[in-house]
Protein backbone atom coordinates (compact mmCIF):
# COMPACT_ATOMS: atom_id res chain seq x y z
CA UNK A 1 0.00 0.00 0.00
CA UNK A 2 1.59 3.23 -1.10
CA UNK A 3 1.89 6.14 1.26
CA UNK A 4 -0.06 9.28 0.49
CA UNK A 5 1.82 12.53 0.05
CA UNK A 6 1.48 15.65 2.08
CA UNK A 7 1.63 18.99 0.42
CA UNK A 8 4.42 20.05 2.78
CA UNK A 9 7.73 19.33 1.07
CA UNK A 10 9.59 18.12 4.17
CA UNK A 11 7.17 15.50 5.46
CA UNK A 12 5.57 12.24 4.40
CA UNK A 13 2.07 11.42 5.53
CA UNK A 14 1.74 7.66 5.65
CA UNK A 15 -1.38 5.55 5.29
CA UNK A 16 0.33 2.32 6.32
CA UNK A 17 -1.66 -0.21 8.35
CA UNK A 18 -0.39 -2.96 10.71
CA UNK A 19 -0.84 -5.19 14.00
CA UNK A 20 2.26 -5.13 16.17
CA UNK A 21 5.92 -4.23 16.35
CA UNK A 22 7.89 -1.29 15.04
CA UNK A 23 8.73 0.05 11.63
CA UNK A 24 11.32 -1.98 9.76
CA UNK A 25 12.88 -2.02 6.32
CA UNK A 26 13.88 -4.69 3.86
CA UNK A 27 15.53 -4.74 0.48
CA UNK A 28 13.62 -6.26 -2.41
CA UNK A 29 14.84 -7.69 -5.67
CA UNK A 30 16.42 -5.02 -7.83
CA UNK A 31 14.45 -3.91 -10.85
CA UNK A 32 15.86 -2.79 -14.15
CA UNK A 33 17.07 0.27 -12.31
CA UNK A 34 20.71 0.46 -11.33
CA UNK A 35 19.56 0.84 -7.73
CA UNK A 36 17.64 -1.65 -5.59
CA UNK A 37 14.09 -1.06 -4.44
CA UNK A 38 13.29 -0.88 -0.74
CA UNK A 39 10.10 -1.86 0.96
CA UNK A 40 8.88 -0.90 4.38
CA UNK A 41 7.55 -3.60 6.66
CA UNK A 42 4.83 -2.02 8.75
CA UNK A 43 3.40 -3.41 11.99
CA UNK A 44 -0.18 -4.59 11.70
CA UNK A 45 -1.60 -2.87 14.76
CA UNK A 46 -0.17 0.62 14.24
CA UNK A 47 -0.64 3.45 11.83
CA UNK A 48 2.48 5.59 11.84
CA UNK A 49 0.99 8.87 10.72
CA UNK A 50 3.97 11.09 10.17
CA UNK A 51 7.41 10.14 8.97
CA UNK A 52 10.13 12.73 8.52
CA UNK A 53 12.98 11.93 6.17
CA UNK A 54 16.39 13.50 6.21
CA UNK A 55 19.32 12.47 4.07
CA UNK A 56 22.88 12.09 5.26
CA UNK A 57 26.11 10.76 3.81
CA UNK A 58 28.00 7.82 5.21
CA UNK A 59 31.29 6.58 3.77
CA UNK A 60 32.70 3.08 3.55
CA UNK A 61 29.69 1.17 4.82
CA UNK A 62 28.08 -1.61 2.84
CA UNK A 63 25.35 -2.79 5.16
CA UNK A 64 21.73 -1.77 5.49
CA UNK A 65 21.44 -0.54 9.07
CA UNK A 66 18.37 -0.74 11.29
CA UNK A 67 18.08 1.08 14.58
CA UNK A 68 18.60 -1.13 17.68
CA UNK A 69 15.12 -0.32 18.96
CA UNK A 70 13.47 -1.59 15.78
CA UNK A 71 12.00 -5.06 16.15
CA UNK A 72 13.52 -7.58 13.69
CA UNK A 73 11.30 -8.31 10.74
CA UNK A 74 11.04 -11.99 11.58
CA UNK A 75 9.64 -11.41 15.06
CA UNK A 76 6.20 -10.07 14.25
CA UNK A 77 3.27 -10.55 11.98
CA UNK A 78 3.37 -7.71 9.43
CA UNK A 79 2.59 -6.65 5.94
CA UNK A 80 5.07 -5.07 3.50
CA UNK A 81 4.22 -1.87 1.68
CA UNK A 82 6.02 -0.14 -1.16
CA UNK A 83 7.81 2.92 0.17
CA UNK A 84 8.02 4.83 -3.05
CA UNK A 85 6.76 8.25 -2.17
CA UNK A 86 9.34 10.94 -1.50
CA UNK A 87 13.09 11.26 -1.21
CA UNK A 88 15.25 14.30 -0.71
CA UNK A 89 17.54 15.19 -3.54
CA UNK A 90 20.09 17.88 -4.31
CA UNK A 91 22.01 18.59 -7.44
CA UNK A 92 24.11 15.63 -8.62
CA UNK A 93 27.64 16.60 -7.62
CA UNK A 94 28.54 13.73 -5.29
CA UNK A 95 31.56 11.54 -5.35
CA UNK A 96 30.88 8.01 -6.52
CA UNK A 97 32.60 6.78 -3.34
CA UNK A 98 29.84 8.19 -1.17
CA UNK A 99 26.79 6.27 -0.13
CA UNK A 100 23.42 7.57 0.80
CA UNK A 101 21.89 6.80 4.16
CA UNK A 102 18.36 8.07 4.76
CA UNK A 103 17.22 8.41 8.34
CA UNK A 104 13.52 8.07 9.14
CA UNK A 105 11.92 9.16 12.38
CA UNK A 106 8.33 8.19 13.24
CA UNK A 107 6.16 9.90 15.83
CA UNK A 108 6.98 7.27 18.43
CA UNK A 109 10.67 8.13 18.20
CA UNK A 110 11.55 5.05 16.18
CA UNK A 111 14.66 5.54 14.05
CA UNK A 112 15.49 3.60 10.91
CA UNK A 113 18.40 3.91 8.48
CA UNK A 114 18.23 2.52 4.98
CA UNK A 115 19.99 2.36 1.59
CA UNK A 116 22.87 0.09 0.79
CA UNK A 117 26.09 1.41 -0.66
CA UNK A 118 25.49 3.13 -3.98
CA UNK A 119 26.88 5.96 -5.98
CA UNK A 120 25.23 8.98 -4.48
CA UNK A 121 23.74 12.02 -6.09
CA UNK A 122 22.12 13.26 -2.90
CA UNK A 123 24.65 15.70 -1.53
CA UNK A 124 27.11 18.08 -3.10
CA UNK A 125 30.63 18.82 -1.95
CA UNK A 126 30.67 21.24 0.95
CA UNK A 127 31.95 24.06 -1.24
CA UNK A 128 28.79 23.84 -3.31
CA UNK A 129 26.18 23.16 -0.62
CA UNK A 130 25.25 26.76 0.02
CA UNK A 131 24.40 27.37 -3.65
CA UNK A 132 21.89 24.55 -3.88
CA UNK A 133 18.29 24.30 -2.80
CA UNK A 134 16.58 21.11 -1.67
CA UNK A 135 13.50 20.00 -3.52
CA UNK A 136 11.23 17.10 -2.60
CA UNK A 137 11.44 14.20 -5.02
CA UNK A 138 8.19 12.23 -5.20
CA UNK A 139 8.96 8.77 -6.48
CA UNK A 140 6.01 6.93 -7.98
CA UNK A 141 5.54 3.33 -9.12
CA UNK A 142 6.44 4.48 -12.63
CA UNK A 143 9.71 6.16 -11.71
CA UNK A 144 13.36 5.25 -11.18
CA UNK A 145 14.03 8.43 -9.29
CA UNK A 146 17.01 7.51 -7.17
CA UNK A 147 19.08 6.55 -10.19
CA UNK A 148 18.16 9.77 -11.96
CA UNK A 149 16.67 7.97 -14.96
CA UNK A 150 13.29 8.66 -16.50
CA UNK A 151 11.20 5.70 -17.71
CA UNK A 152 9.62 6.13 -21.14
CA UNK A 153 6.08 5.04 -21.91
CA UNK A 154 4.46 5.09 -25.34
CA UNK A 155 0.83 5.96 -26.09
CA UNK A 156 -1.06 3.27 -27.94
CA UNK A 157 -3.22 4.15 -30.96
CA UNK A 158 -6.49 5.81 -29.97
CA UNK A 159 -8.50 3.07 -31.66
CA UNK A 160 -6.69 0.10 -30.09
CA UNK A 161 -10.15 -0.88 -28.85
CA UNK A 162 -13.01 0.09 -31.16
CA UNK A 163 -16.53 1.21 -30.25
CA UNK A 164 -17.78 -2.39 -30.52
CA UNK A 165 -15.47 -3.39 -27.66
CA UNK A 166 -13.12 -5.28 -29.97
CA UNK A 167 -9.34 -5.25 -29.97
CA UNK A 168 -8.16 -3.93 -33.33
CA UNK A 169 -5.04 -5.01 -35.21
CA UNK A 170 -3.98 -7.74 -32.78
CA UNK A 171 -1.02 -8.75 -34.92
CA UNK A 172 0.19 -5.17 -35.17
CA UNK A 173 -0.19 -4.57 -31.45
CA UNK A 174 1.63 -7.79 -30.57
CA UNK A 175 4.60 -7.04 -32.85
CA UNK A 176 4.69 -3.40 -31.75
CA UNK A 177 4.68 -4.20 -28.04
CA UNK A 178 7.49 -6.70 -28.52
CA UNK A 179 9.53 -4.08 -30.39
CA UNK A 180 8.91 -1.45 -27.70
CA UNK A 181 10.00 -3.82 -24.95
CA UNK A 182 13.16 -4.74 -26.84
CA UNK A 183 14.01 -1.03 -27.12
CA UNK A 184 13.85 -0.57 -23.35
CA UNK A 185 10.47 1.13 -23.17
CA UNK A 186 8.97 0.88 -19.68
CA UNK A 187 5.35 0.54 -20.69
CA UNK A 188 2.39 1.89 -22.64
CA UNK A 189 -0.43 4.34 -22.06
CA UNK A 190 -3.92 3.34 -23.17
CA UNK A 191 -7.19 5.24 -23.24
CA UNK A 192 -10.04 3.45 -21.47
CA UNK A 193 -12.94 5.01 -23.35
CA UNK A 194 -16.10 5.71 -21.39
CA UNK A 195 -17.97 5.62 -24.69
CA UNK A 196 -16.81 2.03 -25.27
CA UNK A 197 -17.08 0.48 -21.82
CA UNK A 198 -20.42 1.96 -20.67
CA UNK A 199 -21.75 2.50 -24.16
CA UNK A 200 -25.39 1.44 -24.16
CA UNK A 201 -26.83 1.53 -20.64
CA UNK A 202 -25.79 2.93 -17.27
CA UNK A 203 -23.75 0.62 -15.03
CA UNK A 204 -23.36 -1.99 -17.76
CA UNK A 205 -19.59 -2.16 -18.26
CA UNK A 206 -17.79 -4.08 -21.00
CA UNK A 207 -14.16 -4.70 -20.09
CA UNK A 208 -13.30 -7.76 -22.21
CA UNK A 209 -11.30 -6.02 -24.94
CA UNK A 210 -9.31 -3.99 -22.40
CA UNK A 211 -8.61 -7.13 -20.41
CA UNK A 212 -7.18 -8.71 -23.54
CA UNK A 213 -5.04 -5.63 -24.24
CA UNK A 214 -3.77 -5.52 -20.63
CA UNK A 215 -2.89 -9.22 -20.79
CA UNK A 216 -0.95 -8.60 -23.99
CA UNK A 217 1.04 -5.83 -22.31
CA UNK A 218 1.71 -8.03 -19.29
CA UNK A 219 2.86 -10.90 -21.51
CA UNK A 220 5.54 -8.65 -23.00
CA UNK A 221 6.61 -7.32 -19.60
CA UNK A 222 5.27 -3.82 -20.20
CA UNK A 223 3.65 -1.65 -17.56
CA UNK A 224 0.45 0.26 -18.21
CA UNK A 225 -0.72 3.82 -17.63
CA UNK A 226 -4.51 3.58 -17.85
CA UNK A 227 -6.39 6.76 -18.79
CA UNK A 228 -9.96 7.14 -17.57
CA UNK A 229 -11.14 8.84 -20.76
CA UNK A 230 -14.45 10.48 -19.93
CA UNK A 231 -14.28 12.65 -23.04
CA UNK A 232 -15.17 12.24 -26.69
CA UNK A 233 -12.38 11.34 -29.09
CA UNK A 234 -12.54 13.50 -32.22
CA UNK A 235 -12.14 17.25 -32.65
CA UNK A 236 -8.71 17.76 -31.08
CA UNK A 237 -5.14 17.75 -32.34
CA UNK A 238 -4.10 14.23 -33.35
CA UNK A 239 -7.54 12.62 -33.00
CA UNK A 240 -7.46 9.93 -35.67
CA UNK A 241 -10.79 8.27 -34.86
CA UNK A 242 -14.19 9.09 -33.42
CA UNK A 243 -15.36 7.71 -30.08
CA UNK A 244 -18.47 9.53 -28.82
CA UNK A 245 -19.69 9.77 -25.26
CA UNK A 246 -21.86 6.79 -24.21
CA UNK A 247 -25.09 6.55 -26.17
CA UNK A 248 -27.24 6.87 -23.07
CA UNK A 249 -25.36 10.07 -22.15
CA UNK A 250 -25.96 11.45 -25.64
CA UNK A 251 -29.67 10.79 -25.17
CA UNK A 252 -29.66 12.78 -21.92
CA UNK A 253 -27.84 15.65 -23.65
CA UNK A 254 -30.53 15.74 -26.36
CA UNK A 255 -33.14 16.16 -23.64
CA UNK A 256 -31.10 18.81 -21.82
CA UNK A 257 -28.47 20.51 -24.03
CA UNK A 258 -27.19 22.53 -21.07
CA UNK A 259 -25.39 19.39 -19.90
CA UNK A 260 -22.52 20.34 -22.23
CA UNK A 261 -20.47 23.51 -22.55
CA UNK A 262 -21.85 26.47 -24.49
CA UNK A 263 -20.13 29.55 -25.93
CA UNK A 264 -21.60 33.06 -26.20
CA UNK A 265 -23.16 32.31 -29.60
CA UNK A 266 -25.00 29.28 -28.20
CA UNK A 267 -22.67 26.80 -29.91
CA UNK A 268 -22.58 23.50 -27.98
CA UNK A 269 -19.47 21.43 -27.40
CA UNK A 270 -20.10 17.70 -27.01
CA UNK A 271 -16.58 16.63 -26.02
CA UNK A 272 -17.22 16.52 -22.29
CA UNK A 273 -20.02 17.11 -19.80
CA UNK A 274 -20.16 20.62 -18.36
CA UNK A 275 -18.71 20.98 -14.88
CA UNK A 276 -21.72 23.16 -14.09
CA UNK A 277 -23.80 20.05 -13.42
CA UNK A 278 -21.13 18.05 -11.55
CA UNK A 279 -23.19 17.59 -8.40
CA UNK A 280 -26.71 17.67 -9.84
CA UNK A 281 -28.47 14.30 -10.41
CA UNK A 282 -29.09 14.87 -14.11
CA UNK A 283 -27.99 11.43 -15.36
CA UNK A 284 -30.92 9.19 -14.53
CA UNK A 285 -30.73 9.88 -10.84
CA UNK A 286 -26.95 10.15 -10.54
CA UNK A 287 -24.64 13.13 -10.72
CA UNK A 288 -21.80 13.18 -13.28
CA UNK A 289 -19.27 12.81 -10.45
CA UNK A 290 -21.12 9.72 -9.21
CA UNK A 291 -21.15 8.29 -12.74
CA UNK A 292 -17.40 8.85 -13.11
CA UNK A 293 -16.84 7.30 -9.66
CA UNK A 294 -18.89 4.20 -10.47
CA UNK A 295 -16.91 3.76 -13.69
CA UNK A 296 -13.57 4.00 -11.86
CA UNK A 297 -14.80 1.65 -9.15
CA UNK A 298 -15.80 -0.95 -11.74
CA UNK A 299 -12.38 -0.59 -13.39
CA UNK A 300 -10.69 -1.15 -10.04
CA UNK A 301 -12.78 -4.22 -9.25
CA UNK A 302 -12.20 -5.80 -12.67
CA UNK A 303 -8.45 -5.17 -12.91
CA UNK A 304 -7.39 -5.32 -9.27
CA UNK A 305 -5.21 -8.37 -9.96
CA UNK A 306 -3.03 -6.22 -12.25
CA UNK A 307 -2.63 -3.17 -10.02
CA UNK A 308 0.89 -2.33 -8.90
CA UNK A 309 2.39 -4.97 -11.17
CA UNK A 310 1.12 -4.30 -14.68
CA UNK A 311 -1.11 -1.27 -14.12
CA UNK A 312 1.09 1.25 -12.33
CA UNK A 313 -0.73 4.51 -13.00
CA UNK A 314 -4.29 5.71 -13.46
CA UNK A 315 -4.62 9.05 -15.20
CA UNK A 316 -8.00 10.56 -14.33
CA UNK A 317 -9.72 12.36 -17.18
CA UNK A 318 -10.77 15.84 -16.10
CA UNK A 319 -11.98 17.51 -19.30
CA UNK A 320 -11.68 17.71 -23.10
CA UNK A 321 -8.81 15.55 -24.40
CA UNK A 322 -8.53 14.27 -20.83
CA UNK A 323 -7.08 17.63 -19.71
CA UNK A 324 -8.40 19.73 -16.85
CA UNK A 325 -9.62 22.70 -18.89
CA UNK A 326 -12.61 24.16 -20.69
CA UNK A 327 -13.07 23.33 -24.42
CA UNK A 328 -12.09 26.88 -25.34
CA UNK A 329 -10.22 26.08 -28.57
CA UNK A 330 -12.20 23.39 -30.46
CA UNK A 331 -10.64 22.46 -33.78
CA UNK A 332 -13.65 20.63 -35.17
CA UNK A 333 -15.17 22.22 -38.28
CA UNK A 334 -12.49 24.93 -38.21
CA UNK A 335 -14.12 26.74 -35.28
CA UNK A 336 -10.73 27.62 -33.79
CA UNK A 337 -7.37 27.96 -35.49
CA UNK A 338 -3.95 28.34 -33.92
CA UNK A 339 -3.05 30.80 -32.38
CA UNK A 340 -6.47 32.27 -31.58
CA UNK A 341 -7.53 33.44 -28.11
CA UNK A 342 -10.38 30.97 -27.79
CA UNK A 343 -13.67 31.76 -26.05
CA UNK A 344 -15.14 31.45 -22.58
CA UNK A 345 -17.48 28.47 -22.15
CA UNK A 346 -20.04 29.57 -19.56
CA UNK A 347 -23.21 30.38 -21.48
CA UNK A 348 -25.64 27.59 -20.72
CA UNK A 349 -29.15 29.00 -20.56
CA UNK A 350 -30.06 29.21 -16.91
CA UNK A 351 -29.52 26.32 -14.58
CA UNK A 352 -25.83 25.63 -14.19
CA UNK A 353 -22.90 27.91 -14.93
CA UNK A 354 -24.87 31.11 -15.48
CA UNK A 355 -26.82 30.42 -12.30
CA UNK A 356 -23.54 30.07 -10.43
CA UNK A 357 -22.19 33.30 -11.95
CA UNK A 358 -25.36 35.16 -11.00
CA UNK A 359 -25.26 33.93 -7.41
CA UNK A 360 -21.59 34.88 -7.03
CA UNK A 361 -22.17 38.34 -8.49
CA UNK A 362 -25.06 38.97 -6.11
CA UNK A 363 -22.94 37.79 -3.19
CA UNK A 364 -20.26 40.28 -4.25
CA UNK A 365 -22.82 43.08 -4.31
CA UNK A 366 -22.50 43.52 -8.09
CA UNK A 367 -25.52 41.75 -9.66
CA UNK A 368 -24.76 43.36 -13.03
CA UNK A 369 -21.62 41.20 -13.22
CA UNK A 370 -23.72 38.04 -13.22
CA UNK A 371 -25.43 38.43 -16.58
CA UNK A 372 -22.76 36.62 -18.60
CA UNK A 373 -19.10 36.59 -19.54
CA UNK A 374 -17.11 39.65 -20.70
CA UNK A 375 -18.94 41.35 -23.58
CA UNK A 376 -15.69 42.38 -25.30
CA UNK A 377 -13.73 39.09 -25.11
CA UNK A 378 -13.94 38.67 -28.90
CA UNK A 379 -14.20 35.42 -30.83
CA UNK A 380 -12.15 32.25 -31.14
CA UNK A 381 -9.63 33.42 -33.71
CA UNK A 382 -8.91 36.95 -32.57
CA UNK A 383 -5.56 37.90 -31.08
CA UNK A 384 -5.06 39.69 -27.72
CA UNK A 385 -5.04 43.25 -29.05
CA UNK A 386 -8.11 42.57 -31.19
CA UNK A 387 -10.35 41.98 -28.16
CA UNK A 388 -10.93 44.78 -25.68
CA UNK A 389 -11.03 42.53 -22.63
CA UNK A 390 -7.58 41.07 -23.34
CA UNK A 391 -5.71 44.18 -24.48
CA UNK A 392 -2.66 45.35 -22.61
CA UNK A 393 -4.75 47.66 -20.43
CA UNK A 394 -7.97 45.71 -20.85
CA UNK A 395 -10.65 44.81 -18.32
CA UNK A 396 -8.94 41.50 -17.51
CA UNK A 397 -6.90 43.49 -14.97
CA UNK A 398 -9.88 45.34 -13.47
CA UNK A 399 -12.06 44.54 -10.46
CA UNK A 400 -14.65 43.01 -12.76
CA UNK A 401 -12.03 41.03 -14.64
CA UNK A 402 -10.59 39.64 -11.41
CA UNK A 403 -14.07 38.68 -10.19
CA UNK A 404 -14.98 36.86 -13.39
CA UNK A 405 -11.65 35.08 -13.83
CA UNK A 406 -11.57 34.01 -10.17
CA UNK A 407 -15.04 32.53 -10.58
CA UNK A 408 -14.33 30.87 -13.94
CA UNK A 409 -11.01 29.32 -12.90
CA UNK A 410 -12.35 28.50 -9.45
CA UNK A 411 -15.10 26.32 -10.92
CA UNK A 412 -12.46 24.36 -12.81
CA UNK A 413 -10.44 23.82 -9.63
CA UNK A 414 -13.58 22.68 -7.80
CA UNK A 415 -14.30 20.25 -10.63
CA UNK A 416 -10.84 18.72 -10.36
CA UNK A 417 -11.12 18.58 -6.57
CA UNK A 418 -14.40 16.63 -6.71
CA UNK A 419 -13.23 14.00 -9.18
CA UNK A 420 -9.78 13.54 -7.68
CA UNK A 421 -11.26 13.21 -4.20
CA UNK A 422 -13.39 10.36 -5.51
CA UNK A 423 -10.47 8.79 -7.41
CA UNK A 424 -8.19 8.98 -4.39
CA UNK A 425 -10.73 7.11 -2.27
CA UNK A 426 -11.38 4.48 -4.96
CA UNK A 427 -7.74 3.66 -5.75
CA UNK A 428 -6.28 4.05 -2.25
CA UNK A 429 -4.26 0.99 -1.34
CA UNK A 430 -4.24 -0.53 -4.82
CA UNK A 431 -0.56 0.12 -5.56
CA UNK A 432 -1.17 2.54 -8.43
CA UNK A 433 -0.41 6.24 -8.52
CA UNK A 434 -2.86 8.84 -9.80
CA UNK A 435 -2.12 11.57 -12.32
CA UNK A 436 -3.97 14.45 -13.92
CA UNK A 437 -3.17 16.24 -17.16
CA UNK A 438 -2.90 19.98 -17.77
CA UNK A 439 -2.79 21.49 -21.26
CA UNK A 440 0.38 23.21 -22.52
CA UNK A 441 -1.16 26.46 -23.82
CA UNK A 442 1.96 28.33 -24.84
CA UNK A 443 0.71 30.78 -27.49
CA UNK A 444 0.43 34.46 -26.50
CA UNK A 445 2.34 33.55 -23.33
CA UNK A 446 4.47 36.66 -23.88
CA UNK A 447 1.49 39.01 -23.48
CA UNK A 448 0.32 40.48 -20.21
CA UNK A 449 -3.09 38.84 -20.21
CA UNK A 450 -2.36 35.34 -21.62
CA UNK A 451 -5.83 35.11 -23.27
CA UNK A 452 -5.71 31.44 -24.42
CA UNK A 453 -4.92 30.32 -20.89
CA UNK A 454 -7.68 32.45 -19.40
CA UNK A 455 -10.38 31.12 -21.73
CA UNK A 456 -9.21 27.56 -20.96
CA UNK A 457 -9.68 28.20 -17.23
CA UNK A 458 -6.09 28.82 -16.13
CA UNK A 459 -5.99 32.22 -14.39
CA UNK A 460 -2.40 32.81 -15.37
CA UNK A 461 -1.19 36.29 -16.32
CA UNK A 462 2.04 38.22 -16.12
CA UNK A 463 1.06 39.22 -12.58
CA UNK A 464 -0.47 35.98 -11.33
CA UNK A 465 0.63 32.32 -11.16
CA UNK A 466 -2.29 30.23 -12.40
CA UNK A 467 -0.53 26.85 -12.10
CA UNK A 468 0.39 26.89 -8.43
CA UNK A 469 -3.27 26.56 -7.26
CA UNK A 470 -3.65 23.58 -9.62
CA UNK A 471 -0.45 21.97 -8.36
CA UNK A 472 -1.51 22.44 -4.75
CA UNK A 473 -4.91 20.93 -5.47
CA UNK A 474 -3.18 17.93 -7.07
CA UNK A 475 -0.88 17.74 -4.06
CA UNK A 476 -3.79 17.42 -1.65
CA UNK A 477 -4.63 14.13 -3.34
CA UNK A 478 -1.12 12.83 -4.09
CA UNK A 479 -1.68 13.30 -7.82
CA UNK A 480 1.16 13.56 -10.33
CA UNK A 481 1.10 16.71 -12.48
CA UNK A 482 1.20 15.60 -16.13
CA UNK A 483 2.23 18.33 -18.56
CA UNK A 484 2.91 18.51 -22.26
CA UNK A 485 5.05 20.40 -24.84
CA UNK A 486 8.36 19.04 -23.50
CA UNK A 487 9.74 18.76 -27.04
CA UNK A 488 9.08 22.37 -28.01
CA UNK A 489 11.57 25.22 -28.29
CA UNK A 490 10.63 28.87 -28.27
CA UNK A 491 12.46 29.73 -31.48
CA UNK A 492 10.52 27.08 -33.40
CA UNK A 493 7.20 28.86 -32.77
CA UNK A 494 5.80 31.83 -34.73
CA UNK A 495 7.37 34.90 -33.15
CA UNK A 496 4.37 37.14 -33.86
CA UNK A 497 2.22 34.94 -31.56
CA UNK A 498 4.63 35.46 -28.64
CA UNK A 499 4.75 31.71 -27.96
CA UNK A 500 6.98 30.43 -25.18
CA UNK A 501 6.62 26.73 -24.37
CA UNK A 502 9.98 26.77 -22.59
CA UNK A 503 9.06 29.57 -20.20
CA UNK A 504 5.65 28.00 -19.62
CA UNK A 505 7.27 24.67 -18.75
CA UNK A 506 9.68 26.42 -16.40
CA UNK A 507 6.73 28.02 -14.61
CA UNK A 508 4.99 24.67 -14.26
CA UNK A 509 8.16 23.03 -12.91
CA UNK A 510 8.45 25.72 -10.23
CA UNK A 511 4.76 25.34 -9.32
CA UNK A 512 5.09 21.58 -8.93
CA UNK A 513 8.19 22.02 -6.78
CA UNK A 514 6.46 24.55 -4.52
CA UNK A 515 3.53 22.17 -4.14
CA UNK A 516 5.83 19.21 -3.47
CA UNK A 517 4.38 16.98 -6.18
CA UNK A 518 5.82 14.88 -8.98
CA UNK A 519 5.85 16.09 -12.57
CA UNK A 520 5.47 13.82 -15.59
CA UNK A 521 5.71 14.84 -19.24
CA UNK A 522 4.51 14.28 -22.77
CA UNK A 523 5.31 15.68 -26.18
CA UNK A 524 2.51 17.80 -27.65
CA UNK A 525 2.97 16.72 -31.27
CA UNK A 526 4.37 13.54 -32.89
CA UNK A 527 8.01 14.16 -33.73
CA UNK A 528 10.86 11.79 -34.53
CA UNK A 529 13.77 14.19 -35.09
CA UNK A 530 16.94 14.45 -33.02
CA UNK A 531 16.20 18.05 -32.08
CA UNK A 532 12.94 17.09 -30.38
CA UNK A 533 14.53 14.13 -28.61
CA UNK A 534 17.45 16.19 -27.33
CA UNK A 535 15.05 18.84 -26.02
CA UNK A 536 13.00 16.23 -24.17
CA UNK A 537 16.10 14.71 -22.59
CA UNK A 538 17.30 18.10 -21.40
CA UNK A 539 13.89 19.22 -20.16
CA UNK A 540 13.39 15.91 -18.37
CA UNK A 541 15.92 17.09 -15.79
CA UNK A 542 13.40 19.77 -14.74
CA UNK A 543 15.88 22.61 -14.40
CA UNK A 544 14.84 25.16 -11.81
CA UNK A 545 16.52 28.54 -11.99
CA UNK A 546 17.32 30.10 -8.64
CA UNK A 547 16.46 33.78 -8.42
CA UNK A 548 19.47 36.07 -8.43
CA UNK A 549 21.94 33.54 -9.77
CA UNK A 550 22.45 31.23 -12.70
CA UNK A 551 22.79 28.02 -10.68
CA UNK A 552 20.16 25.36 -11.18
CA UNK A 553 18.95 22.48 -9.03
CA UNK A 554 18.26 19.38 -11.08
CA UNK A 555 16.00 16.43 -10.51
CA UNK A 556 14.26 14.33 -13.14
CA UNK A 557 10.60 14.04 -13.96
CA UNK A 558 9.00 10.80 -12.76
CA UNK A 559 8.08 9.51 -16.23
CA UNK A 560 7.72 10.54 -19.85
CA UNK A 561 4.99 9.35 -22.22
CA UNK A 562 5.74 9.52 -25.94
CA UNK A 563 3.01 10.53 -28.38
CA UNK A 564 2.30 8.12 -30.15
CA UNK A 565 2.86 4.56 -31.43
CA UNK A 566 2.23 4.53 -35.17
CA UNK A 567 3.50 3.19 -38.45
CA UNK A 568 5.82 6.22 -38.65
CA UNK A 569 7.57 5.29 -35.40
CA UNK A 570 8.74 2.00 -36.89
CA UNK A 571 10.17 3.48 -40.06
CA UNK A 572 13.91 2.61 -40.04
CA UNK A 573 15.25 6.16 -39.69
CA UNK A 574 12.71 7.08 -37.01
CA UNK A 575 13.31 3.87 -35.06
CA UNK A 576 17.07 4.45 -35.25
CA UNK A 577 16.56 7.77 -33.44
CA UNK A 578 13.94 6.55 -31.00
CA UNK A 579 16.04 3.72 -29.52
CA UNK A 580 18.94 5.89 -28.24
CA UNK A 581 16.42 8.44 -26.97
CA UNK A 582 14.85 5.79 -24.74
CA UNK A 583 18.32 4.77 -23.51
CA UNK A 584 19.29 8.34 -22.70
CA UNK A 585 16.10 8.88 -20.73
CA UNK A 586 16.19 5.60 -18.82
CA UNK A 587 19.85 5.94 -17.87
CA UNK A 588 19.66 9.63 -16.99
CA UNK A 589 22.42 10.60 -19.42
CA UNK A 590 22.00 14.08 -20.80
CA UNK A 591 25.27 15.06 -22.42
CA UNK A 592 26.65 11.98 -24.17
CA UNK A 593 27.14 12.77 -27.87
CA UNK A 594 24.19 11.54 -29.86
CA UNK A 595 26.43 10.43 -32.73
CA UNK A 596 28.21 7.98 -30.44
CA UNK A 597 24.91 6.65 -29.12
CA UNK A 598 23.63 6.16 -32.66
CA UNK A 599 26.62 3.93 -33.41
CA UNK A 600 26.00 1.91 -30.27
CA UNK A 601 22.33 1.46 -31.20
CA UNK A 602 22.96 0.58 -34.84
CA UNK A 603 23.55 -3.11 -34.13
CA UNK A 604 20.36 -3.28 -32.10
CA UNK A 605 18.36 -1.60 -34.85
CA UNK A 606 19.74 -4.07 -37.36
CA UNK A 607 18.83 -7.03 -35.15
CA UNK A 608 15.25 -5.85 -34.67
CA UNK A 609 14.65 -4.88 -38.31
CA UNK A 610 12.35 -7.83 -39.10
CA UNK A 611 10.29 -7.06 -36.02
CA UNK A 612 9.84 -3.37 -36.72
CA UNK A 613 9.10 -4.05 -40.38
CA UNK A 614 6.29 -6.36 -39.30
CA UNK A 615 4.97 -3.77 -36.83
CA UNK A 616 5.09 -0.95 -39.40
CA UNK A 617 3.35 -3.03 -42.05
CA UNK A 618 0.62 -4.20 -39.68
CA UNK A 619 -0.12 -0.68 -38.42
CA UNK A 620 -0.75 0.78 -41.88
Buried (B, 14 or more C-beta within 10 A) or exposed (E): BBBBBBBEBEBBBBBBBBEEBBBBBEEEEEEEBBBBBBBBBBBBEBEBEEBEBEBEEBEEEEEBBBBEEBBEBEEBEBBBBBBBBBBBBBBBBBEEEBBBBBBBBBEEEBBBBBBBBBBBBBBBEEEEEEBBEBBBBBBBBBBBBBBBBBBBBBBBBBBBBBBEBEBBBBEBBBBBBBBBBBBBBBBBBBBBBBBBBBBEEBEEBBBEBBBBBBEBBBEBEBBBBBBBBBBBBBBBEBBEBEBBBBEBBBEBBEEBBBBBBBBBEEBBBBBBBBBBBBBBEBBEEBBBBBBBBBBBBBBBEBBEEBBBEBBBBBBBBBBBBBBBBBBBBBBBEEBBEBBBBBBBBBBBEEBBBBBBBBEBBEEBEEEEBBEBBBEEBBBBBBBBEBBBBBBEEBBBBEEBBBBBBEBBBBBBBBBBBBBBBBBBEBBBEBBBBBBBBBBBBBBBBBBBBBBBBBBBBBBBBEEBBBBBBBBBBBBBBBBBBBBBBBBBBBEEBEEEBBBBBBEBBBBBBBBBBBBBBBBBBBBBEBBBEBEBBBBBBEBBBBBBEEEEEEEBBBBBBBBBBBBBBBBBBBBEEBBBBBBBBBBBBBBBBBEBEBEEBBEEBEEBBEEBEEBBBBBBEBBE
